[in-house]
Amino acid sequence: MTMSDPLGDMLARIRNGQQANKETIPCPWSKHKEAVCAVLKDEGFITDYKIDDSVKTKRQLMITLKYSEDGEGVIQKMHRVSKPGRRIYSKVGDMPYFYNGLGITVISTPNGVMVDRKARDENVGGEVLCQVF
């Protein structure tokens, strides 16, 4: 059975895995999800991710979650902005700030998936995928 929102499913898995104090969580692989994981890793919200090729027909993305010293999850809030039923696009000048710049907004641009800060520096807009704090 196909999923209507694969990226939303990945974000929900990360959120649920962190609430259950899991070390790693599996997620079906795609290039788009891998790009979002790369952004989350670069910004310090997850420890690492890797592609599990043990089953040839079904690649899996193994996401290692990050916790603070007291055992709390690093990600406090994470939600999907652009959904399959309603796509949200943003120009460079209208790019949203999340928690006054303390959080990040993940944007899918013609130059690839990147953080709002980098999109402003490169002067490109795109689809607002999710916001993380």
C-alpha positions as CSV (number, residue, x, y, z in Angstrom):
1,M,0.0,0.0,0.0
2,T,1.3,3.4,-0.9
3,M,1.7,6.3,1.5
4,S,0.2,9.7,0.7
5,D,2.8,11.7,2.6
6,P,6.1,9.8,3.0
7,L,8.0,12.8,4.4
8,G,5.3,13.4,7.0
9,D,5.5,9.7,7.9
10,M,9.3,10.1,8.4
11,L,8.8,13.1,10.7
12,A,6.2,11.3,12.7
13,R,8.6,8.3,13.1
14,I,11.3,10.6,14.4
15,R,8.9,12.4,16.8
16,N,7.5,9.1,18.1
17,G,10.9,7.4,18.3
18,Q,12.3,10.3,20.4
19,Q,9.3,10.2,22.8
20,A,9.9,6.4,23.2
21,N,13.6,7.0,23.8
22,K,14.7,4.9,20.9
23,E,18.3,5.0,19.8
24,T,17.7,4.4,16.0
25,I,14.5,4.2,14.0
26,P,14.0,2.6,10.5
27,C,12.3,4.5,7.7
28,P,11.7,3.6,4.1
29,W,14.4,5.2,1.9
30,S,14.1,7.9,-0.7
31,K,16.4,10.6,-2.0
32,H,14.2,13.3,-0.7
33,K,14.1,11.8,2.8
34,E,17.8,11.4,2.7
35,A,18.3,15.0,1.8
36,V,16.1,16.1,4.7
37,C,18.1,13.9,7.1
38,A,21.3,15.4,5.8
39,V,19.9,18.9,6.8
40,L,18.8,17.7,10.2
41,K,22.3,16.1,10.8
42,D,24.1,19.3,9.7
43,E,21.9,21.4,12.0
44,G,22.5,19.0,15.0
45,F,19.0,17.6,15.4
46,I,19.9,14.0,14.7
47,T,23.2,12.2,15.4
48,D,23.5,10.3,12.1
49,Y,21.7,8.4,9.4
50,K,22.7,5.6,7.1
51,I,21.2,3.5,4.3
52,D,20.6,-0.2,5.1
53,D,21.0,-2.3,1.9
54,S,20.6,-5.7,3.6
55,V,17.3,-6.3,1.7
56,K,17.9,-5.6,-2.0
57,T,14.3,-4.7,-2.8
58,K,13.6,-2.4,0.2
59,R,16.3,0.1,1.2
60,Q,15.9,1.5,4.7
61,L,17.1,4.7,6.2
62,M,18.4,4.1,9.7
63,I,18.1,7.4,11.7
64,T,20.1,7.7,14.9
65,L,18.4,10.1,17.2
66,K,20.1,12.7,19.4
67,Y,19.5,13.3,23.1
68,S,20.8,15.8,25.6
69,E,22.8,14.9,28.7
70,D,19.7,14.6,30.9
71,G,18.1,12.2,28.4
72,E,15.7,14.6,26.8
73,G,15.3,14.6,23.0
74,V,17.0,17.4,21.2
75,I,14.0,18.1,19.0
76,Q,11.3,19.9,20.9
77,K,8.9,20.7,18.1
78,M,8.7,19.3,14.6
79,H,5.8,19.7,12.2
80,R,5.1,19.4,8.5
81,V,4.2,22.7,6.8
82,S,3.6,21.8,3.1
83,K,1.3,18.8,2.8
84,P,0.1,16.8,-0.3
85,G,-3.3,18.5,-0.1
86,R,-1.9,22.0,0.3
87,R,1.6,22.9,-0.9
88,I,3.2,26.0,0.6
89,Y,5.8,27.9,-1.4
90,S,7.8,30.9,-0.2
91,K,9.8,33.6,-1.9
92,V,13.1,34.7,-0.4
93,G,11.7,37.8,1.0
94,D,8.7,36.0,2.6
95,M,10.7,33.1,4.0
96,P,9.3,32.3,7.5
97,Y,11.4,32.5,10.6
98,F,10.7,29.8,13.2
99,Y,11.1,30.8,16.9
100,N,12.8,34.0,15.8
101,G,15.6,32.1,14.1
102,L,16.3,29.6,16.9
103,G,14.5,26.9,15.0
104,I,15.0,25.9,11.4
105,T,12.7,25.8,8.4
106,V,13.6,23.1,5.8
107,I,13.1,24.3,2.2
108,S,13.1,22.4,-1.0
109,T,14.7,24.7,-3.6
110,P,15.9,24.3,-7.2
111,N,19.4,24.0,-5.7
112,G,18.4,21.2,-3.4
113,V,17.0,20.8,0.1
114,M,18.4,23.3,2.5
115,V,17.8,25.4,5.7
116,D,16.1,28.8,5.4
117,R,19.3,30.6,6.4
118,K,21.2,29.1,3.4
119,A,18.3,29.7,1.1
120,R,18.3,33.4,2.0
121,D,22.1,33.5,1.4
122,E,21.7,31.9,-2.0
123,N,18.7,34.1,-2.8
124,V,16.3,31.2,-3.7
125,G,12.8,30.3,-2.6
126,G,11.0,27.1,-2.7
127,E,8.6,24.7,-1.0
128,V,8.5,24.9,2.8
129,L,8.8,21.3,3.9
130,C,8.9,21.4,7.7
131,Q,9.9,23.4,10.7
132,V,12.1,22.0,13.6
133,F,13.0,23.5,17.0
